[in-house]
Amino acid sequence: MKCELAPSVLSCDWLGLREAVRELADSGADWIHFDVMDGQFVPPITFGDALIKTLRDEVATPFEAHLMTLTPEAHFEAFAQAGCQRII
């Protein structure tokens, strides 16, 4: 079984998120993980597909979105189009 590393950007400093994504990629992360929370399924609200789209061209490392939302099926296409190769 191959193990892969998919660190989440959730605990990163959001003012330096672009640099954090670059650091994760440069450090050898196999995936960059985005925890998407809608404030309904889980209490905090994080970010949407626009953030993914903004960061997608920064690195070649694949992105994955973990949709912790009340209606994840309503968001699949938007996150795929924004550049996520895997949606959880």
C-alpha positions in Angstrom: 0.0 0.0 0.0 1.4 3.4 -1.0 1.0 6.1 1.7 0.4 9.7 0.5 0.7 12.9 2.4 -2.1 15.4 2.1 -1.6 18.3 4.5 -4.5 20.6 5.1 -4.2 24.4 4.7 -6.8 24.9 7.4 -4.2 25.7 10.1 -2.1 27.9 7.9 -1.9 31.7 8.3 -4.5 32.8 5.8 -2.7 36.0 5.0 0.2 33.9 3.8 -1.8 31.1 2.2 -0.2 31.5 -1.2 3.2 31.0 0.3 2.0 28.2 2.5 0.7 26.3 -0.5 4.1 26.7 -2.3 5.9 25.5 0.9 3.7 22.4 1.1 4.3 21.6 -2.5 8.1 22.2 -2.2 8.2 20.0 0.9 6.9 17.0 -1.1 3.2 16.9 -0.3 1.4 14.4 -2.6 -1.8 16.5 -2.3 -2.9 19.8 -0.8 -6.0 19.4 1.2 -8.7 22.0 1.6 -11.3 21.6 4.4 -14.4 23.3 3.1 -17.0 24.0 5.9 -20.3 25.7 5.3 -21.3 26.7 8.8 -24.3 24.3 8.7 -22.9 20.8 8.5 -20.0 21.9 10.8 -20.0 25.2 12.7 -17.1 27.2 11.2 -17.3 28.7 7.7 -14.0 28.4 5.8 -13.8 29.2 2.0 -15.3 28.2 -1.3 -14.2 27.3 -4.8 -12.9 30.8 -5.6 -10.0 30.3 -3.2 -9.1 27.0 -4.9 -9.2 28.8 -8.3 -7.0 31.6 -7.1 -4.3 29.2 -5.8 -4.5 26.5 -8.5 -1.8 28.0 -10.7 0.7 28.4 -7.9 1.8 24.7 -7.8 1.6 21.5 -9.8 0.7 19.4 -6.7 -2.9 18.1 -7.0 -5.6 19.7 -4.8 -8.3 17.9 -3.0 -11.4 19.4 -1.3 -13.1 17.8 1.7 -16.6 19.1 1.4 -18.0 19.2 5.0 -21.2 20.8 3.7 -24.9 20.1 4.2 -25.3 19.5 0.4 -21.8 18.5 -0.9 -23.4 17.3 -4.2 -24.3 20.9 -5.0 -20.6 21.9 -4.9 -18.8 19.1 -6.7 -18.8 20.7 -10.1 -17.6 24.1 -8.9 -14.7 22.6 -7.0 -13.7 20.4 -9.9 -13.8 23.4 -12.3 -11.8 25.4 -9.8 -9.0 22.8 -10.0 -9.5 20.0 -7.4 -8.5 16.6 -8.8 -10.1 14.8 -5.8 -13.3 15.7 -3.9 -14.1 14.0 -0.7 
